[in-house]
């Protein structure tokens, strides 16, 4: 089902999402936040051309999937990109890449997106020091090029995970 809105064709959910975001943006509590509307195709183009233009992107699920997959190309792999879905009373974190059933059981899945998603949950619940330990260990792992095949490395899921755990344990004072 579609509705026509100002010469653009939007699905009912697109229109509701758009109207809600624009209504919330008018709330005085968000006066300092600039809202820009962007069509998904030109959004991905702009993201590739100037990723620093964006701080936060808010999008319905399908468009968010398209945008996040495009953004993952900028950092080298879907395997390193975490995500969270935050609501009024719930929060969920997951890797952007999903379950990757095509490589299941091969030991080559990049664990970094999952680990970073966990760190994002810790941040959300105000465990900032613990999240920093994790993020620092992940960054050191990437800097050392200790990576799975998606990033050109030869490591396994288990070895990268263990490397990050070892770095956390060596730095942990918590």
C-alpha positions as semicolon CSV with decimal commas, in nm:
position;residue;x (nm);y (nm);z (nm)
1;X;0,000;0,000;0,000
2;X;0,134;0,343;-0,087
3;X;0,025;0,698;-0,029
4;X;0,115;1,003;-0,230
5;X;0,278;1,279;-0,029
6;X;0,382;1,607;-0,196
7;X;0,451;1,443;-0,532
8;X;0,665;1,169;-0,375
9;X;0,536;0,816;-0,340
10;X;0,598;0,684;0,009
11;X;0,489;0,364;0,172
12;X;0,265;0,411;0,474
13;X;0,553;0,322;0,706
14;X;0,791;0,562;0,529
15;X;0,543;0,845;0,569
16;X;0,480;0,768;0,935
17;X;0,854;0,746;1,004
18;X;0,919;1,075;0,825
19;X;0,635;1,256;0,998
20;X;0,746;1,126;1,338
21;X;1,110;1,229;1,290
22;X;1,010;1,575;1,170
23;X;0,765;1,617;1,460
24;X;1,024;1,511;1,717
25;X;1,281;1,744;1,561
26;X;1,052;2,037;1,644
27;X;1,056;1,951;2,015
28;X;1,253;2,221;2,205
29;X;1,450;1,945;2,379
30;X;1,616;1,874;2,042
31;X;1,664;2,234;1,931
32;X;2,039;2,187;1,877
33;X;1,997;1,891;1,645
34;X;1,991;1,957;1,271
35;X;1,768;1,725;1,068
36;X;1,833;1,673;0,698
37;X;1,609;1,462;0,478
38;X;1,789;1,250;0,222
39;X;1,671;0,984;-0,025
40;X;1,849;0,653;0,037
41;X;2,028;0,636;-0,299
42;X;2,172;0,986;-0,277
43;X;2,244;0,926;0,094
44;X;2,472;0,632;0,009
45;X;2,643;0,843;-0,259
46;X;2,697;1,131;-0,016
47;X;2,819;0,889;0,249
48;X;3,084;0,753;0,012
49;X;3,188;1,099;-0,105
50;X;3,198;1,269;0,237
51;X;3,141;1,036;0,534
52;X;3,246;1,310;0,777
53;X;2,928;1,500;0,685
54;X;2,725;1,263;0,902
55;X;2,727;1,224;1,277
56;X;2,412;1,016;1,331
57;X;2,185;0,860;1,072
58;X;1,827;0,768;1,160
59;X;1,644;0,548;0,913
60;X;1,376;0,279;0,893
61;X;1,511;-0,077;0,892
62;X;1,534;-0,140;0,516
63;X;1,704;0,191;0,441
64;X;1,927;0,150;0,746
65;X;2,039;-0,188;0,613
66;X;2,126;-0,038;0,275
67;X;2,311;0,256;0,431
68;X;2,499;0,047;0,688
69;X;2,612;-0,206;0,427
70;X;2,741;0,081;0,213
71;X;2,915;0,236;0,513
72;X;3,081;-0,098;0,592
73;X;3,254;-0,080;0,254
74;X;3,422;0,240;0,370
75;X;3,590;0,060;0,662
76;X;3,677;-0,256;0,474
77;X;3,426;-0,517;0,585
78;X;3,081;-0,584;0,724
79;X;3,269;-0,789;0,984
80;X;3,380;-0,484;1,182
81;X;3,062;-0,276;1,196
82;X;2,848;-0,292;1,512
83;X;2,495;-0,162;1,552
84;X;2,235;-0,094;1,816
85;X;1,861;-0,051;1,801
86;X;1,746;0,171;2,085
87;X;1,388;0,221;2,195
88;X;1,220;0,384;2,492
89;X;1,239;0,071;2,705
90;X;1,461;-0,173;2,514
91;X;1,801;-0,184;2,351
92;X;1,945;-0,450;2,124
93;X;2,294;-0,478;1,976
94;X;2,406;-0,687;1,684
95;X;2,665;-0,694;1,407
96;X;2,553;-0,518;1,091
97;X;2,634;-0,829;0,887
98;X;2,372;-1,054;1,046
99;X;2,425;-1,428;1,075
100;X;2,641;-1,488;0,763
101;X;2,510;-1,843;0,704
102;X;2,732;-1,885;0,395
103;X;3,043;-1,905;0,615
104;X;2,889;-2,078;0,915
105;X;3,113;-2,343;1,068
106;X;3,420;-2,244;0,865
107;X;3,587;-2,052;1,147
108;X;3,645;-1,746;0,929
109;X;3,367;-1,517;1,046
110;X;3,501;-1,188;1,175
111;X;3,406;-1,158;1,546
112;X;3,487;-0,786;1,572
113;X;3,140;-0,652;1,483
114;X;2,984;-0,875;1,748
115;X;3,244;-0,773;2,007
116;X;3,199;-0,404;1,923
117;X;2,822;-0,446;1,949
118;X;2,873;-0,576;2,303
119;X;3,088;-0,272;2,378
120;X;2,809;-0,047;2,251
121;X;2,570;-0,215;2,497
122;X;2,818;-0,152;2,778
123;X;2,833;0,216;2,674
124;X;2,454;0,235;2,672
125;X;2,444;0,102;3,029
126;X;2,719;0,345;3,138
127;X;3,001;0,092;3,167
128;X;3,232;0,328;2,984
129;X;3,563;0,200;3,120
130;X;3,480;-0,159;3,027
131;X;3,366;-0,056;2,678
132;X;3,688;0,140;2,631
133;X;3,896;-0,165;2,725
134;X;3,715;-0,368;2,462
135;X;3,735;-0,101;2,194
136;X;4,104;-0,040;2,263
137;X;4,176;-0,414;2,237
138;X;3,984;-0,434;1,909
139;X;4,173;-0,135;1,770
140;X;4,510;-0,286;1,870
141;X;4,406;-0,610;1,700
142;X;4,320;-0,424;1,379
143;X;4,637;-0,213;1,398
144;X;4,843;-0,532;1,426
145;X;4,659;-0,669;1,119
146;X;4,558;-0,973;1,324
147;X;4,251;-1,030;1,111
148;X;4,019;-1,279;0,946
149;X;4,008;-1,334;0,567
150;X;3,747;-1,061;0,506
151;X;4,017;-0,807;0,595
152;X;4,293;-0,991;0,412
153;X;4,420;-1,182;0,716
154;X;4,469;-1,550;0,782
155;X;4,334;-1,569;1,137
156;X;4,026;-1,760;1,250
157;X;3,721;-1,644;1,439
158;X;3,854;-1,814;1,753
159;X;4,208;-1,678;1,725
160;X;4,094;-1,317;1,676
161;X;3,851;-1,350;1,966
162;X;4,121;-1,497;2,189
163;X;4,367;-1,224;2,087
164;X;4,116;-0,957;2,190
165;X;4,043;-1,137;2,520
166;X;4,417;-1,161;2,593
167;X;4,464;-0,789;2,527
168;X;4,169;-0,704;2,754
169;X;4,304;-0,928;3,029
170;X;4,652;-0,777;3,002
171;X;4,511;-0,423;3,036
172;X;4,224;-0,486;3,276
173;X;4,235;-0,327;3,617
174;X;3,859;-0,348;3,668
